[in-house]
Amino acid sequence: MNHATLSPAKRETNITQLDQMIAALEPLREPNPLLEHLHSARVYLLGAMPDEYLLSIESAKQVLDVLPDGNLRSSVDNTLSSLINEMSHESPQG
């Protein structure tokens, strides 16, 4: 694994994006694997565990079908795609 890291500013932006997605999904109030993956991603991002963070956001993207609302699903999909793309363009740790 490449152990890419985000700058502190990008990390804060990503945390904000994760928090916004989590807040949008919290009202669903049912066991939700998507929400679980997003919570895990947040923990891994805060813990400077980039590989685990990337795996969690990729896993979240794979379970988007749990969202019945097509607009919300599309919004979350776009955000997750952006986060994954950002991680794939980061430089590995030296």
N, CA, C and O atoms as a GROMACS GRO file, in nm:
protein
  376
    1MET      N    1   0.084  -0.118   0.000
    1MET     CA    2   0.000   0.000   0.000
    1MET      C    3   0.088   0.124   0.000
    1MET      O    4   0.201   0.121   0.049
    2ASN      N    5   0.038   0.232  -0.054
    2ASN     CA    6   0.123   0.347  -0.076
    2ASN      C    7   0.131   0.443   0.041
    2ASN      O    8   0.219   0.530   0.041
    3HIS      N    9   0.045   0.433   0.140
    3HIS     CA   10   0.049   0.518   0.259
    3HIS      C   11   0.046   0.667   0.226
    3HIS      O   12   0.120   0.745   0.285
    4ALA      N   13  -0.040   0.706   0.132
    4ALA     CA   14  -0.056   0.847   0.099
    4ALA      C   15  -0.111   0.922   0.220
    4ALA      O   16  -0.186   0.866   0.300
    5THR      N   17  -0.074   1.046   0.231
    5THR     CA   18  -0.125   1.129   0.340
    5THR      C   19  -0.184   1.256   0.282
    5THR      O   20  -0.146   1.301   0.174
    6LEU      N   21  -0.276   1.313   0.356
    6LEU     CA   22  -0.338   1.438   0.318
    6LEU      C   23  -0.274   1.551   0.397
    6LEU      O   24  -0.228   1.531   0.509
    7SER      N   25  -0.272   1.669   0.338
    7SER     CA   26  -0.227   1.787   0.411
    7SER      C   27  -0.328   1.814   0.523
    7SER      O   28  -0.443   1.770   0.515
    8PRO      N   29  -0.286   1.886   0.627
    8PRO     CA   30  -0.382   1.917   0.734
    8PRO      C   31  -0.507   1.989   0.684
    8PRO      O   32  -0.617   1.962   0.732
    9ALA      N   33  -0.493   2.077   0.588
    9ALA     CA   34  -0.610   2.149   0.535
    9ALA      C   35  -0.704   2.054   0.462
    9ALA      O   36  -0.826   2.062   0.479
   10LYS      N   37  -0.650   1.965   0.380
   10LYS     CA   38  -0.733   1.869   0.308
   10LYS      C   39  -0.798   1.772   0.406
   10LYS      O   40  -0.914   1.733   0.388
   11ARG      N   41  -0.724   1.732   0.509
   11ARG     CA   42  -0.780   1.642   0.608
   11ARG      C   43  -0.901   1.706   0.676
   11ARG      O   44  -1.003   1.641   0.694
   12GLU      N   45  -0.889   1.833   0.713
   12GLU     CA   46  -1.002   1.904   0.775
   12GLU      C   47  -1.121   1.915   0.681
   12GLU      O   48  -1.236   1.900   0.723
   13THR      N   49  -1.094   1.940   0.554
   13THR     CA   50  -1.201   1.947   0.455
   13THR      C   51  -1.270   1.812   0.442
   13THR      O   52  -1.393   1.805   0.434
   14ASN      N   53  -1.192   1.705   0.439
   14ASN     CA   54  -1.249   1.571   0.428
   14ASN      C   55  -1.330   1.533   0.551
   14ASN      O   56  -1.434   1.469   0.540
   15ILE      N   57  -1.283   1.572   0.668
   15ILE     CA   58  -1.358   1.547   0.791
   15ILE      C   59  -1.492   1.618   0.784
   15ILE      O   60  -1.595   1.560   0.821
   16THR      N   61  -1.491   1.742   0.738
   16THR     CA   62  -1.615   1.818   0.724
   16THR      C   63  -1.710   1.748   0.627
   16THR      O   64  -1.830   1.739   0.654
   17GLN      N   65  -1.658   1.699   0.515
   17GLN     CA   66  -1.743   1.629   0.418
   17GLN      C   67  -1.800   1.500   0.478
   17GLN      O   68  -1.917   1.469   0.458
   18LEU      N   69  -1.718   1.426   0.551
   18LEU     CA   70  -1.767   1.304   0.617
   18LEU      C   71  -1.874   1.339   0.719
   18LEU      O   72  -1.978   1.273   0.726
   19ASP      N   73  -1.850   1.444   0.798
   19ASP     CA   74  -1.949   1.486   0.898
   19ASP      C   75  -2.082   1.524   0.834
   19ASP      O   76  -2.188   1.493   0.887
   20GLN      N   77  -2.076   1.591   0.719
   20GLN     CA   78  -2.198   1.631   0.649
   20GLN      C   79  -2.274   1.509   0.598
   20GLN      O   80  -2.397   1.504   0.608
   21MET      N   81  -2.201   1.411   0.543
   21MET     CA   82  -2.268   1.290   0.496
   21MET      C   83  -2.329   1.213   0.613
   21MET      O   84  -2.442   1.164   0.604
   22ILE      N   85  -2.254   1.202   0.722
   22ILE     CA   86  -2.304   1.132   0.841
   22ILE      C   87  -2.430   1.201   0.893
   22ILE      O   88  -2.528   1.134   0.925
   23ALA      N   89  -2.428   1.333   0.901
   23ALA     CA   90  -2.545   1.408   0.949
   23ALA      C   91  -2.666   1.386   0.858
   23ALA      O   92  -2.778   1.376   0.907
   24ALA      N   93  -2.644   1.378   0.729
   24ALA     CA   94  -2.754   1.356   0.636
   24ALA      C   95  -2.812   1.216   0.648
   24ALA      O   96  -2.931   1.196   0.621
   25LEU      N   97  -2.730   1.120   0.689
   25LEU     CA   98  -2.776   0.981   0.698
   25LEU      C   99  -2.827   0.943   0.837
   25LEU      O  100  -2.901   0.846   0.849
   26GLU      N  101  -2.789   1.015   0.940
   26GLU     CA  102  -2.831   0.984   1.077
   26GLU      C  103  -2.982   0.970   1.093
   26GLU      O  104  -3.026   0.880   1.165
   27PRO      N  105  -3.064   1.054   1.028
   27PRO     CA  106  -3.209   1.041   1.046
   27PRO      C  107  -3.267   0.908   0.999
   27PRO      O  108  -3.381   0.875   1.034
   28LEU      N  109  -3.194   0.831   0.922
   28LEU     CA  110  -3.247   0.703   0.875
   28LEU      C  111  -3.270   0.606   0.990
   28LEU      O  112  -3.353   0.516   0.979
   29ARG      N  113  -3.197   0.623   1.099
   29ARG     CA  114  -3.218   0.550   1.224
   29ARG      C  115  -3.233   0.399   1.211
   29ARG      O  116  -3.307   0.338   1.288
   30GLU      N  117  -3.168   0.340   1.118
   30GLU     CA  118  -3.172   0.195   1.106
   30GLU      C  119  -3.029   0.145   1.091
   30GLU      O  120  -2.941   0.222   1.052
   31PRO      N  121  -3.005   0.022   1.120
   31PRO     CA  122  -2.869  -0.029   1.097
   31PRO      C  123  -2.832  -0.003   0.951
   31PRO      O  124  -2.901  -0.048   0.859
   32ASN      N  125  -2.727   0.066   0.932
   32ASN     CA  126  -2.692   0.112   0.799
   32ASN      C  127  -2.543   0.090   0.776
   32ASN      O  128  -2.461   0.158   0.837
   33PRO      N  129  -2.506  -0.005   0.689
   33PRO     CA  130  -2.363  -0.030   0.665
   33PRO      C  131  -2.292   0.092   0.607
   33PRO      O  132  -2.173   0.111   0.630
   34LEU      N  133  -2.363   0.172   0.531
   34LEU     CA  134  -2.302   0.293   0.475
   34LEU      C  135  -2.258   0.386   0.587
   34LEU      O  136  -2.146   0.436   0.587
   35LEU      N  137  -2.346   0.408   0.682
   35LEU     CA  138  -2.314   0.495   0.795
   35LEU      C  139  -2.198   0.438   0.876
   35LEU      O  140  -2.111   0.513   0.922
   36GLU      N  141  -2.196   0.308   0.895
   36GLU     CA  142  -2.086   0.244   0.968
   36GLU      C  143  -1.952   0.266   0.896
   36GLU      O  144  -1.852   0.294   0.961
   37HIS      N  145  -1.950   0.254   0.764
   37HIS     CA  146  -1.827   0.276   0.688
   37HIS      C  147  -1.783   0.423   0.697
   37HIS      O  148  -1.663   0.451   0.705
   38LEU      N  149  -1.878   0.514   0.695
   38LEU     CA  150  -1.843   0.656   0.705
   38LEU      C  151  -1.786   0.689   0.843
   38LEU      O  152  -1.690   0.766   0.854
   39HIS      N  153  -1.844   0.632   0.947
   39HIS     CA  154  -1.789   0.654   1.082
   39HIS      C  155  -1.647   0.597   1.090
   39HIS      O  156  -1.558   0.660   1.147
   40SER      N  157  -1.627   0.479   1.034
   40SER     CA  158  -1.493   0.418   1.034
   40SER      C  159  -1.395   0.505   0.957
   40SER      O  160  -1.282   0.527   1.003
   41ALA      N  161  -1.437   0.555   0.841
   41ALA     CA  162  -1.349   0.640   0.761
   41ALA      C  163  -1.307   0.763   0.841
   41ALA      O  164  -1.191   0.804   0.836
   42ARG      N  165  -1.400   0.821   0.914
   42ARG     CA  166  -1.369   0.940   0.994
   42ARG      C  167  -1.266   0.908   1.101
   42ARG      O  168  -1.171   0.984   1.121
   43VAL      N  169  -1.284   0.796   1.168
   43VAL     CA  170  -1.188   0.754   1.272
   43VAL      C  171  -1.050   0.732   1.211
   43VAL      O  172  -0.949   0.777   1.265
   44TYR      N  173  -1.045   0.662   1.099
   44TYR     CA  174  -0.917   0.634   1.034
   44TYR      C  175  -0.850   0.761   0.983
   44TYR      O  176  -0.728   0.773   0.988
   45LEU      N  177  -0.929   0.855   0.934
   45LEU     CA  178  -0.872   0.981   0.888
   45LEU      C  179  -0.813   1.059   1.005
   45LEU      O  180  -0.703   1.113   0.996
   46LEU      N  181  -0.887   1.064   1.115
   46LEU     CA  182  -0.835   1.133   1.234
   46LEU      C  183  -0.713   1.063   1.292
   46LEU      O  184  -0.624   1.128   1.348
   47GLY      N  185  -0.707   0.932   1.277
   47GLY     CA  186  -0.596   0.854   1.330
   47GLY      C  187  -0.478   0.842   1.236
   47GLY      O  188  -0.385   0.766   1.263
   48ALA      N  189  -0.480   0.917   1.127
   48ALA     CA  190  -0.372   0.915   1.029
   48ALA      C  191  -0.343   0.774   0.978
   48ALA      O  192  -0.229   0.730   0.972
   49MET      N  193  -0.451   0.705   0.943
   49MET     CA  194  -0.442   0.570   0.888
   49MET      C  195  -0.497   0.574   0.746
   49MET      O  196  -0.611   0.532   0.723
   50PRO      N  197  -0.418   0.623   0.649
   50PRO     CA  198  -0.469   0.649   0.514
   50PRO      C  199  -0.519   0.526   0.440
   50PRO      O  200  -0.618   0.534   0.368
   51ASP      N  201  -0.452   0.413   0.455
   51ASP     CA  202  -0.496   0.294   0.383
   51ASP      C  203  -0.633   0.248   0.432
   51ASP      O  204  -0.720   0.212   0.352
   52GLU      N  205  -0.651   0.249   0.563
   52GLU     CA  206  -0.778   0.209   0.621
   52GLU      C  207  -0.888   0.309   0.587
   52GLU      O  208  -1.003   0.271   0.563
   53TYR      N  209  -0.851   0.437   0.586
   53TYR     CA  210  -0.945   0.543   0.547
   53TYR      C  211  -0.994   0.519   0.404
   53TYR      O  212  -1.115   0.522   0.378
   54LEU      N  213  -0.902   0.496   0.312
   54LEU     CA  214  -0.937   0.472   0.174
   54LEU      C  215  -1.024   0.348   0.161
   54LEU      O  216  -1.123   0.350   0.087
   55LEU      N  217  -0.990   0.242   0.230
   55LEU     CA  218  -1.070   0.120   0.226
   55LEU      C  219  -1.212   0.145   0.276
   55LEU      O  220  -1.309   0.093   0.220
   56SER      N  221  -1.225   0.225   0.381
   56SER     CA  222  -1.358   0.254   0.436
   56SER      C  223  -1.444   0.336   0.340
   56SER      O  224  -1.563   0.310   0.326
   57ILE      N  225  -1.384   0.435   0.273
   57ILE     CA  226  -1.465   0.514   0.180
   57ILE      C  227  -1.498   0.433   0.054
   57ILE      O  228  -1.604   0.450  -0.005
   58GLU      N  229  -1.407   0.345   0.013
   58GLU     CA  230  -1.438   0.256  -0.099
   58GLU      C  231  -1.550   0.158  -0.061
   58GLU      O  232  -1.638   0.130  -0.142
   59SER      N  233  -1.545   0.107   0.062
   59SER     CA  234  -1.649   0.016   0.110
   59SER      C  235  -1.784   0.088   0.119
   59SER      O  236  -1.887   0.029   0.087
   60ALA      N  237  -1.782   0.213   0.162
   60ALA     CA  238  -1.906   0.292   0.169
   60ALA      C  239  -1.967   0.305   0.029
   60ALA      O  240  -2.088   0.293   0.012
   61LYS      N  241  -1.883   0.330  -0.068
   61LYS     CA  242  -1.931   0.345  -0.206
   61LYS      C  243  -1.996   0.216  -0.256
   61LYS      O  244  -2.090   0.221  -0.336
   62GLN      N  245  -1.948   0.103  -0.210
   62GLN     CA  246  -2.001  -0.026  -0.256
   62GLN      C  247  -2.139  -0.057  -0.198
   62GLN      O  248  -2.209  -0.143  -0.252
   63VAL      N  249  -2.180   0.010  -0.092
   63VAL     CA  250  -2.309  -0.020  -0.030
   63VAL      C  251  -2.410   0.094  -0.045
   63VAL      O  252  -2.506   0.104   0.031
   64LEU      N  253  -2.388   0.179  -0.143
   64LEU     CA  254  -2.478   0.292  -0.164
   64LEU      C  255  -2.622   0.252  -0.193
   64LEU      O  256  -2.713   0.332  -0.175
   65ASP      N  257  -2.643   0.129  -0.237
   65ASP     CA  258  -2.778   0.085  -0.269
   65ASP      C  259  -2.869   0.077  -0.147
   65ASP      O  260  -2.990   0.057  -0.162
   66VAL      N  261  -2.814   0.093  -0.026
   66VAL     CA  262  -2.899   0.094   0.094
   66VAL      C  263  -2.978   0.224   0.105
   66VAL      O  264  -3.072   0.233   0.184
   67LEU      N  265  -2.941   0.325   0.026
   67LEU     CA  266  -3.011   0.453   0.030
   67LEU      C  267  -3.128   0.453  -0.066
   67LEU      O  268  -3.109   0.443  -0.187
   68PRO      N  269  -3.249   0.464  -0.014
   68PRO     CA  270  -3.366   0.465  -0.102
   68PRO      C  271  -3.383   0.596  -0.179
   68PRO      O  272  -3.443   0.598  -0.287
   69ASP      N  273  -3.332   0.705  -0.125
   69ASP     CA  274  -3.345   0.837  -0.188
   69ASP      C  275  -3.238   0.853  -0.296
   69ASP      O  276  -3.119   0.860  -0.266
   70GLY      N  277  -3.281   0.858  -0.421
   70GLY     CA  278  -3.188   0.868  -0.533
   70GLY      C  279  -3.103   0.994  -0.531
   70GLY      O  280  -2.985   0.989  -0.567
   71ASN      N  281  -3.160   1.107  -0.490
   71ASN     CA  282  -3.083   1.231  -0.484
   71ASN      C  283  -2.975   1.225  -0.378
   71ASN      O  284  -2.861   1.266  -0.401
   72LEU      N  285  -3.011   1.172  -0.261
   72LEU     CA  286  -2.912   1.157  -0.154
   72LEU      C  287  -2.804   1.058  -0.196
   72LEU      O  288  -2.686   1.082  -0.174
   73ARG      N  289  -2.844   0.948  -0.257
   73ARG     CA  290  -2.749   0.846  -0.303
   73ARG      C  291  -2.651   0.908  -0.402
   73ARG      O  292  -2.530   0.883  -0.395
   74SER      N  293  -2.701   0.987  -0.495
   74SER     CA  294  -2.616   1.052  -0.595
   74SER      C  295  -2.519   1.150  -0.531
   74SER      O  296  -2.402   1.156  -0.567
   75SER      N  297  -2.568   1.227  -0.436
   75SER     CA  298  -2.483   1.324  -0.366
   75SER      C  299  -2.371   1.254  -0.289
   75SER      O  300  -2.255   1.295  -0.296
   76VAL      N  301  -2.407   1.149  -0.215
   76VAL     CA  302  -2.307   1.074  -0.138
   76VAL      C  303  -2.208   1.007  -0.234
   76VAL      O  304  -2.088   1.006  -0.207
   77ASP      N  305  -2.258   0.953  -0.343
   77ASP     CA  306  -2.171   0.888  -0.442
   77ASP      C  307  -2.069   0.988  -0.497
   77ASP      O  308  -1.951   0.957  -0.508
   78ASN      N  309  -2.115   1.108  -0.531
   78ASN     CA  310  -2.024   1.211  -0.583
   78ASN      C  311  -1.918   1.249  -0.481
   78ASN      O  312  -1.800   1.264  -0.515
   79THR      N  313  -1.959   1.266  -0.356
   79THR     CA  314  -1.864   1.303  -0.252
   79THR      C  315  -1.762   1.191  -0.229
   79THR      O  316  -1.642   1.217  -0.219
   80LEU      N  317  -1.809   1.068  -0.221
   80LEU     CA  318  -1.718   0.955  -0.201
   80LEU      C  319  -1.621   0.942  -0.318
   80LEU      O  320  -1.502   0.917  -0.298
   81SER      N  321  -1.671   0.958  -0.439
   81SER     CA  322  -1.583   0.952  -0.558
   81SER      C  323  -1.476   1.059  -0.551
   81SER      O  324  -1.360   1.033  -0.584
   82SER      N  325  -1.512   1.177  -0.507
   82SER     CA  326  -1.416   1.286  -0.492
   82SER      C  327  -1.310   1.253  -0.387
   82SER      O  328  -1.191   1.278  -0.408
   83LEU      N  329  -1.354   1.198  -0.274
   83LEU     CA  330  -1.259   1.162  -0.168
   83LEU      C  331  -1.164   1.052  -0.214
   83LEU      O  332  -1.044   1.057  -0.186
   84ILE      N  333  -1.216   0.953  -0.285
   84ILE     CA  334  -1.132   0.844  -0.337
   84ILE      C  335  -1.032   0.899  -0.439
   84ILE      O  336  -0.914   0.865  -0.435
   85ASN      N  337  -1.080   0.982  -0.528
   85ASN     CA  338  -0.993   1.042  -0.630
   85ASN      C  339  -0.883   1.125  -0.565
   85ASN      O  340  -0.767   1.120  -0.608
   86GLU      N  341  -0.918   1.200  -0.464
   86GLU     CA  342  -0.819   1.283  -0.393
   86GLU      C  343  -0.709   1.197  -0.332
   86GLU      O  344  -0.591   1.230  -0.342
   87MET      N  345  -0.747   1.086  -0.270
   87MET     CA  346  -0.648   0.997  -0.209
   87MET      C  347  -0.559   0.932  -0.314
   87MET      O  348  -0.441   0.908  -0.288
   88SER      N  349  -0.612   0.903  -0.431
   88SER     CA  350  -0.533   0.838  -0.533
   88SER      C  351  -0.431   0.932  -0.596
   88SER      O  352  -0.337   0.888  -0.662
   89HIS      N  353  -0.449   1.062  -0.574
   89HIS     CA  354  -0.356   1.160  -0.631
   89HIS      C  355  -0.260   1.218  -0.526
   89HIS      O  356  -0.180   1.306  -0.557
   90GLU      N  357  -0.269   1.170  -0.405
   90GLU     CA  358  -0.178   1.217  -0.300
   90GLU      C  359  -0.044   1.146  -0.312
   90GLU      O  360  -0.036   1.033  -0.361
   91SER      N  361   0.059   1.212  -0.266
   91SER     CA  362   0.193   1.153  -0.269
   91SER      C  363   0.211   1.056  -0.154
   91SER      O  364   0.161   1.079  -0.044
   92PRO      N  365   0.281   0.947  -0.179
   92PRO     CA  366   0.312   0.854  -0.069
   92PRO      C  367   0.401   0.921   0.035
   92PRO      O  368   0.475   1.015   0.004
   93GLN      N  369   0.392   0.871   0.157
   93GLN     CA  370   0.479   0.922   0.262
   93GLN      C  371   0.622   0.892   0.228
   93GLN      O  372   0.653   0.790   0.166
   94GLY      N  373   0.708   0.981   0.269
   94GLY     CA  374   0.849   0.959   0.241
   94GLY      C  375   0.908   0.886   0.350
   94GLY      O  376   1.028   0.857   0.347
   0.00000   0.00000   0.00000
